[in-house]
Amino acid sequence: MLKEDQRGGFADFILVDLQVVLILEELQVPYVIESFRFNDVKLKPYTNICPNGRVPAIVDPNTNLTLWESGAIIQYLEEVYDTDKKLTYESLNKKQLLNQYLHFQMSGQGPYFGQAGWFNVLHHERIPSAIERYNDQVKRFLAVLNTCLEGKAWLVGDKCTFADLSFVPWNCRLDMLLQTPPGEDPLAKYPNVQAWHHRMVDRPSWKRCMEVRDKLMDDQGLMPNGMPKGINNIQKYEAEIAREAAEKGKE
């Protein structure tokens, strides 16, 4: 499945990652998503593309490049497809600051938010020390981000950039990750982050991402937390995967 891009070539991206989809939507780069089940990321043919067995990954026939790791993909898309500098800047200082915040997202938000979600939602038993550890780190991270945004609409300069957008998907999952009571906004204690986040989720590109995500998850029989419908913890999910593998082995 190939789509002609704005320069007359073709762009066929294989990915499952809202960070990357958001950048593609912002830049209006044509792409094709290949959807597959969670347990298939450790299997061929996907591991032929990403040996690490994680998403996202892209295959771009315009440059004959296969690439994995979300930060690397975002920087690649900016270098190759953001020719009008819509989401970046020309100056050396601003470009380096953008990279700083992208690395902050990858090294801080992704790991801490992910582990908080694992121990709060997916782990088969409650481990209070782990829950406290990662919930505290999420709050510390948000406090740092709130300081970085003091007196500013955007992290760098006067416009929304790829660095800002890289934070959106995890922040959108925060209420689920922290098991926030209904009606409470987990960003309320961080007003600079809250206002900044609202500016980004109001963008048409993010609304389009939500439409894409909802359709793909429903097609795969998944709930909003990524678990299959009818399964509420990772232990049950692993048992279901083992059962399916055993049945497949009998065929």
ABEGO torsion letter per residue (X at the ends): XBBBBAAGBBBBBBBBBAAAAAAAAAAGBBBBBBBBBAAAAABOAAAAABAAGBOBBBBBAAAGBBBBEAAAAAAAAAAAABAAGAABBABAAAAAAAAAAAAAAAAAAAAAAAAAAAAAAABABBBAAAAAAAAAAAAAAAAAAAAAABGBABABEABBBAAAAAAAAAAAAAAAAAGBBBGBBAAAABAAAAAAAAAAAABAAAAAAAAAAAAAAAAAGBBAAGBBBGBABAAAAAAAAAAAAAAAAAX
